[in-house]
């Protein structure tokens, strides 16, 4: 899908020829009509931009949903649709196929897609640290990873998360043969609540981890980068490489509006929470409040940068390359890759918009 394909443009010479052929009276009528038209009555033509989200509306999407509600995408001249798929692996494929302009995805998914020959590039960081975690409940009597010997660990069956598990176990002096791994798809939390598994690998600590805590289940939550997995960007914004080359401006405008929405969400947490709740009536107020409290600091990239002056959405090439090298060493990637090919910071906002 080409960004802005709904617009049509005429060459200046053609427009002048048409005007010259119009009757004088009609031209006068046009001028009078234009002068009497209020600016708010004119519907500006906006570039259509479809965004495939990674999941149903949740606190990780605060910047997107707030930008939509506050009209920041419209201010940027964009007509944006935020679409929720039922499979987190689907959005990046939609972008590669030209069926979506942007996708919310994950750094490992970008690298796997590129190895498969898909023309995708990460254009901005949304959450620049791992959210994926290993979780067990206090009732399991597990106190550390080493205690998983002989226990069952549930996973979603994702290749790179299997590599996470292997790395985590090795750091604790265990091998994969010393635990029982069971794939449960999206049933990660039920697997440990029911006792089918004693630990699970895959839930996000700021979403599912908080949910378990709010249920009074006393979870022990360990982000994977605290257990030996190299750090990476959990949530990134992805575009088609050819679109970045040919029509970068709508993407650049979108990221600037997203930055504005994210800063508003961070500085107006109550408004942001209500926006999330309004977008997904399956969410509970109390749980969402707690999840937002955990998530907004992750989205606050200005705070996370400290004194380093980099734009919203900045992607650390060295960090990406280190993660690529780890994926290669784990045989998750069969071929070497260069981080500079997998990401670009060229479309990030150059000015720092202040909270409103």
Backbone torsions as a table, in degrees:
resi	resn	phi	psi	omega
1	UNK	NA	124.2	-179.8
2	UNK	-85.3	129.8	179.3
3	UNK	-65.5	134.3	177.4
4	UNK	76.1	15.2	-177.4
5	UNK	-67.1	-14.3	179.1
6	UNK	-76.5	-15.0	-179.7
7	UNK	-84.7	144.8	171.9
8	UNK	-124.6	140.4	-177.6
9	UNK	-123.6	142.9	174.8
10	UNK	-107.5	148.1	174.8
11	UNK	-69.6	143.9	-177.1
12	UNK	-52.3	-41.2	-177.5
13	UNK	-62.7	-38.7	179.8
14	UNK	-66.8	-40.0	179.5
15	UNK	-63.1	-43.3	-179.6
16	UNK	-63.0	-38.5	179.1
17	UNK	-63.9	-41.1	179.9
18	UNK	-63.8	-42.8	-179.2
19	UNK	-63.1	-38.8	-177.9
20	UNK	-64.5	-25.7	-177.9
21	UNK	-86.8	-10.5	-177.7
22	UNK	-74.0	141.7	175.7
23	UNK	-61.7	147.0	-177.1
24	UNK	-58.3	-42.1	-177.5
25	UNK	-62.8	-38.0	179.7
26	UNK	-67.6	-37.1	177.2
27	UNK	-63.0	-41.7	178.6
28	UNK	-62.5	-41.4	179.4
29	UNK	-62.4	-38.4	178.4
30	UNK	-62.5	-44.2	-178.8
31	UNK	-63.4	-45.7	-179.7
32	UNK	-62.5	-42.4	-179.4
33	UNK	-63.0	-42.9	-179.4
34	UNK	-64.4	-40.3	-178.5
35	UNK	-67.0	-28.4	-176.9
36	UNK	-92.4	3.1	-178.0
37	UNK	-93.4	128.4	177.4
38	UNK	-73.9	144.2	-177.9
39	UNK	-61.2	-32.5	-177.6
40	UNK	-74.4	-13.2	179.0
41	UNK	-84.1	-11.8	-178.2
42	UNK	-88.5	128.5	177.4
43	UNK	-93.1	106.4	-177.7
44	UNK	-67.8	148.1	176.2
45	UNK	-78.6	126.9	-178.3
46	UNK	-118.0	149.2	175.5
47	UNK	-71.8	125.3	177.5
48	UNK	-76.2	135.5	-178.7
49	UNK	-140.9	117.3	178.9
50	UNK	-100.3	134.7	-178.4
51	UNK	-121.8	117.9	176.5
52	UNK	-86.7	110.4	-179.9
53	UNK	-77.3	163.1	-176.5
54	UNK	-84.4	-18.3	-176.8
55	UNK	-164.6	-178.1	177.8
56	UNK	-64.8	156.6	-177.3
57	UNK	-51.7	127.8	179.7
58	UNK	-152.8	174.0	-175.3
59	UNK	-55.7	-26.4	176.9
60	UNK	-62.6	-20.2	-176.7
61	UNK	-97.1	11.9	-172.9
62	UNK	-53.9	-46.4	-178.3
63	UNK	-61.0	-39.4	-179.4
64	UNK	-67.6	-49.6	-175.0
65	UNK	-69.5	-35.7	177.6
66	UNK	-68.8	-42.3	178.1
67	UNK	-59.8	-38.5	178.3
68	UNK	-67.0	-47.7	-177.3
69	UNK	-65.2	-41.0	-177.0
70	UNK	-78.6	-4.8	177.7
71	UNK	80.1	19.1	-177.5
72	UNK	-70.6	-32.7	177.0
73	UNK	-66.9	-41.2	177.7
74	UNK	-63.9	-41.1	177.6
75	UNK	-57.9	-31.3	-178.9
76	UNK	-84.6	2.4	-180.0
77	UNK	81.3	26.9	-176.2
78	UNK	-119.3	144.1	172.0
79	UNK	-109.4	95.4	-169.0
80	UNK	-101.8	136.0	171.0
81	UNK	-117.5	128.9	177.9
82	UNK	-103.8	112.3	-172.4
83	UNK	-112.7	129.7	-178.4
84	UNK	-98.0	119.3	177.0
85	UNK	-86.8	174.6	177.6
86	UNK	-101.9	-0.2	-178.5
87	UNK	-136.7	116.7	-177.2
88	UNK	-60.5	-19.1	180.0
89	UNK	-85.3	-8.5	-174.7
90	UNK	-77.7	-40.4	-173.5
91	UNK	-51.9	-46.1	-176.6
92	UNK	-65.3	-31.0	177.6
93	UNK	-71.3	-34.7	177.6
94	UNK	-64.2	-40.9	177.7
95	UNK	-64.2	-46.3	-179.2
96	UNK	-60.7	-33.5	-178.9
97	UNK	-85.6	-1.5	-179.1
98	UNK	76.9	16.4	-179.7
99	UNK	-96.0	-4.2	173.5
100	UNK	-147.9	148.8	-178.4
101	UNK	-83.8	-35.0	-179.6
102	UNK	-139.0	157.5	177.4
103	UNK	-140.7	146.3	170.9
104	UNK	-94.4	120.9	-176.0
105	UNK	-145.9	-158.0	-173.4
106	UNK	-132.1	149.3	-178.1
107	UNK	-52.2	-47.7	179.4
108	UNK	-60.5	-35.7	179.6
109	UNK	-66.1	-36.6	177.2
110	UNK	-60.8	-45.9	-176.9
111	UNK	-67.6	-39.7	177.8
112	UNK	-66.8	-39.9	179.2
113	UNK	-63.4	-41.2	179.6
114	UNK	-66.1	-36.6	177.6
115	UNK	-64.5	-30.8	178.0
116	UNK	-79.0	0.9	177.6
117	UNK	89.7	9.1	179.7
118	UNK	-78.0	138.7	-176.7
119	UNK	-86.2	75.6	-179.0
120	UNK	-127.5	148.1	-178.8
121	UNK	-140.3	138.4	173.9
122	UNK	-78.9	126.9	-176.0
123	UNK	-109.4	-9.8	178.5
124	UNK	-167.6	147.5	171.8
125	UNK	-86.7	135.6	173.1
126	UNK	-104.8	-50.3	171.4
127	UNK	-125.7	113.8	-170.7
128	UNK	-92.6	24.4	177.9
129	UNK	-148.5	159.1	-178.8
130	UNK	-64.1	136.5	171.0
131	UNK	-107.1	-26.5	179.2
132	UNK	-58.4	134.9	-172.7
133	UNK	-139.5	159.6	166.2
134	UNK	-98.9	129.0	-176.0
135	UNK	-129.7	137.2	167.2
136	UNK	-136.3	162.2	-179.2
137	UNK	-96.7	151.6	-178.0
138	UNK	-58.6	-31.7	-178.1
139	UNK	-67.0	-16.5	-179.8
140	UNK	-72.1	-14.5	-178.3
141	UNK	71.2	6.5	176.9
142	UNK	-79.7	131.6	-180.0
143	UNK	-111.7	-22.6	-179.2
144	UNK	-155.7	167.7	-176.4
145	UNK	-57.6	-36.3	-178.6
146	UNK	-58.4	-27.0	-179.4
147	UNK	-74.5	-3.2	178.6
148	UNK	-77.0	-6.4	178.6
149	UNK	-54.2	124.3	179.1
150	UNK	79.7	-0.4	-178.8
151	UNK	-97.4	170.3	179.7
152	UNK	-102.1	131.4	177.6
153	UNK	-117.9	124.7	178.5
154	UNK	-91.7	144.2	177.0
155	UNK	-136.9	169.6	177.3
156	UNK	-87.7	-2.5	179.7
157	UNK	78.5	25.6	179.7
158	UNK	-92.3	133.4	-171.3
159	UNK	-57.4	-47.5	-176.6
160	UNK	-72.5	-25.4	175.5
161	UNK	-74.7	-28.1	171.4
162	UNK	-63.6	-35.9	176.3
163	UNK	-68.8	-34.7	173.8
164	UNK	-56.6	-48.7	-177.2
165	UNK	-60.8	-44.1	179.6
166	UNK	-59.2	-43.9	179.8
167	UNK	-66.0	-42.7	-179.3
168	UNK	-63.1	-44.2	-179.8
169	UNK	-66.3	-42.9	-179.1
170	UNK	-61.2	-38.6	179.2
171	UNK	-63.6	-29.0	179.7
172	UNK	-93.2	6.0	178.2
173	UNK	82.0	20.5	-179.6
174	UNK	-115.1	158.8	172.9
175	UNK	-111.4	166.0	179.5
176	UNK	-63.2	-27.7	-179.7
177	UNK	-70.3	-16.0	-176.4
178	UNK	-91.6	-0.2	172.7
179	UNK	-129.3	161.3	175.6
180	UNK	-102.8	118.6	-179.4
181	UNK	-99.8	131.2	179.3
182	UNK	-128.9	129.5	177.2
183	UNK	-85.4	127.2	-177.3
184	UNK	-125.1	10.3	-179.9
185	UNK	60.8	-123.8	-179.1
186	UNK	-89.3	5.8	-178.0
187	UNK	-93.4	41.0	-175.8
188	UNK	-65.6	-51.2	-178.9
189	UNK	-65.8	-46.4	177.5
190	UNK	-56.0	-30.4	-176.7
191	UNK	-65.4	-35.5	179.7
192	UNK	-90.7	-27.5	176.5
193	UNK	-67.5	-39.4	-179.1
194	UNK	-78.9	-18.3	-177.9
195	UNK	92.0	2.4	177.6
196	UNK	-62.0	-33.7	175.5
197	UNK	-129.3	151.9	179.3
198	UNK	-91.5	-18.8	177.4
199	UNK	-148.8	158.3	178.6
200	UNK	-135.6	147.5	178.5
201	UNK	-124.1	121.2	177.8
202	UNK	142.9	-33.2	-178.6
203	UNK	-64.3	153.6	174.7
204	UNK	-83.0	132.6	-176.8
205	UNK	-66.4	-30.1	-177.2
206	UNK	-83.8	-12.3	-179.6
207	UNK	-113.2	-74.7	-178.5
208	UNK	-67.2	-36.8	178.2
209	UNK	-60.6	-43.0	178.2
210	UNK	-68.0	-39.1	179.4
211	UNK	-58.7	-46.4	178.9
212	UNK	-61.2	-40.7	179.4
213	UNK	-63.5	-41.8	-179.5
214	UNK	-67.4	-23.9	176.7
215	UNK	-82.1	-3.3	179.0
216	UNK	78.1	21.8	-175.9
217	UNK	-90.2	-0.5	175.1
218	UNK	52.9	63.3	179.7
219	UNK	-76.4	150.0	168.6
220	UNK	-105.6	114.4	-170.3
221	UNK	-112.0	124.6	-178.2
222	UNK	-125.9	102.3	174.8
223	UNK	-57.0	142.5	-171.8
224	UNK	-63.0	-28.1	179.7
225	UNK	-73.1	-12.7	174.2
226	UNK	-88.2	-5.3	-176.7
227	UNK	-116.4	13.4	174.4
228	UNK	113.3	-9.8	177.4
229	UNK	-81.0	134.8	179.3
230	UNK	-60.4	149.2	179.8
231	UNK	-67.3	154.4	179.1
232	UNK	-158.8	171.1	177.9
233	UNK	-88.7	116.5	-176.6
234	UNK	-69.4	-43.8	-176.0
235	UNK	-123.1	124.8	-179.5
236	UNK	-134.2	160.4	177.0
237	UNK	-100.7	129.2	-171.6
238	UNK	-120.8	141.0	176.4
239	UNK	-131.6	166.8	174.8
240	UNK	-77.0	135.4	-176.1
241	UNK	-57.6	-41.8	-179.2
242	UNK	-66.2	-31.9	178.5
243	UNK	-71.5	-36.5	175.8
244	UNK	-61.0	-38.0	-179.9
245	UNK	-74.5	-43.8	-170.0
246	UNK	-89.9	-38.0	-176.1
247	UNK	-137.5	68.0	-175.0
248	UNK	-76.4	-24.3	-170.4
249	UNK	-60.2	-47.3	178.6
250	UNK	-59.1	-36.3	178.5
251	UNK	-67.2	-42.1	178.7
252	UNK	-61.0	-42.8	178.8
253	UNK	-65.7	-38.0	179.2
254	UNK	-63.2	-45.7	-178.5
255	UNK	-63.8	-39.0	177.8
256	UNK	-62.7	-41.4	178.1
257	UNK	-68.0	-37.6	176.5
258	UNK	-63.4	-40.4	177.1
259	UNK	-60.5	-41.6	179.4
260	UNK	-64.7	-42.7	179.2
261	UNK	-66.2	-38.0	179.8
262	UNK	-66.3	-42.8	179.5
263	UNK	-65.5	-36.2	176.6
264	UNK	-65.0	-43.5	-179.8
265	UNK	-60.2	-43.5	-178.8
266	UNK	-64.8	-39.1	-176.6
267	UNK	-87.8	-11.0	177.5
268	UNK	-132.0	67.6	-173.6
269	UNK	-60.2	-36.0	-179.6
270	UNK	-66.7	-44.2	176.9
271	UNK	-60.9	-42.9	-178.6
272	UNK	-62.8	-41.8	179.6
273	UNK	-62.4	-43.9	179.2
274	UNK	-64.6	-32.8	177.4
275	UNK	-66.2	-41.2	178.1
276	UNK	-64.8	-45.5	-179.3
277	UNK	-62.2	-39.1	179.9
278	UNK	-67.1	-28.7	-178.0
279	UNK	-82.7	-16.1	-177.8
280	UNK	-146.6	99.4	-175.3
281	UNK	-75.0	-0.5	176.8
282	UNK	-84.0	-10.3	-177.8
283	UNK	-83.0	151.6	177.4
284	UNK	-103.7	139.7	-175.6
285	UNK	-55.6	-51.7	-173.9
286	UNK	-63.9	-43.7	-179.8
287	UNK	-67.4	-43.2	-179.3
288	UNK	-64.5	-38.2	175.8
289	UNK	-55.9	-46.3	-178.5
290	UNK	-68.5	-40.2	178.7
291	UNK	-65.5	-39.5	178.5
292	UNK	-65.4	-38.1	177.8
293	UNK	-61.3	-35.2	178.8
294	UNK	-79.5	-29.1	-170.8
295	UNK	-89.7	-39.5	-174.6
296	UNK	-56.4	-39.3	175.8
297	UNK	-61.0	-28.2	178.4
298	UNK	-71.9	-33.8	-179.9
299	UNK	-80.8	-19.4	-178.2
300	UNK	-77.3	80.0	-175.1
301	UNK	-68.5	-26.7	176.9
302	UNK	-61.5	-41.7	179.7
303	UNK	-69.3	-40.4	-176.8
304	UNK	-68.1	-25.5	-177.9
305	UNK	-76.6	-20.1	-176.3
306	UNK	67.1	-126.5	-177.6
307	UNK	-95.2	5.9	-178.2
308	UNK	-84.8	124.2	-177.7
309	UNK	-87.4	91.0	175.1
310	UNK	-130.4	154.2	-175.7
311	UNK	-74.2	162.9	173.8
312	UNK	-55.8	136.3	177.2
313	UNK	86.7	5.1	-175.3
314	UNK	-58.4	139.8	-179.2
315	UNK	-117.7	128.1	-176.8
316	UNK	-85.5	109.1	-176.1
317	UNK	-62.2	-40.3	-179.1
318	UNK	-63.6	-41.1	178.3
319	UNK	-63.9	-43.5	177.3
320	UNK	-60.2	-43.4	-177.5
321	UNK	-65.7	-38.7	178.1
322	UNK	-62.8	-39.4	179.3
323	UNK	-70.4	-38.2	175.3
324	UNK	-58.3	-45.9	-178.9
325	UNK	-62.5	-37.4	177.7
326	UNK	-67.0	-43.9	178.6
327	UNK	-61.1	-37.3	178.1
328	UNK	-66.8	-42.8	-179.8
329	UNK	-65.4	-28.7	179.3
330	UNK	-88.2	3.1	-179.1
331	UNK	63.9	20.3	172.5
332	UNK	-74.6	-37.3	171.6
333	UNK	-103.9	134.8	-179.5
334	UNK	-90.4	-17.1	-178.7
335	UNK	-129.4	149.9	175.7
336	UNK	-64.8	152.2	175.0
337	UNK	-134.9	159.5	175.5
338	UNK	-109.3	129.2	179.9
339	UNK	-59.1	-35.9	-177.6
340	UNK	-63.7	-20.4	176.7
341	UNK	-87.7	-25.0	-174.0
342	UNK	-88.3	-14.2	-177.6
343	UNK	-142.0	162.3	172.1
344	UNK	-145.3	139.5	174.0
345	UNK	-104.2	8.1	-172.9
346	UNK	-71.0	-17.8	-175.7
347	UNK	-103.0	8.3	-177.7
348	UNK	-78.8	150.8	179.9
349	UNK	-63.1	137.8	-179.0
350	UNK	-92.0	-15.9	178.5
351	UNK	-107.9	150.3	-178.7
352	UNK	-97.9	107.5	-179.5
353	UNK	-79.5	131.6	-178.3
354	UNK	-84.6	152.1	176.8
355	UNK	-57.6	149.9	-178.0
356	UNK	-104.6	NA	NA
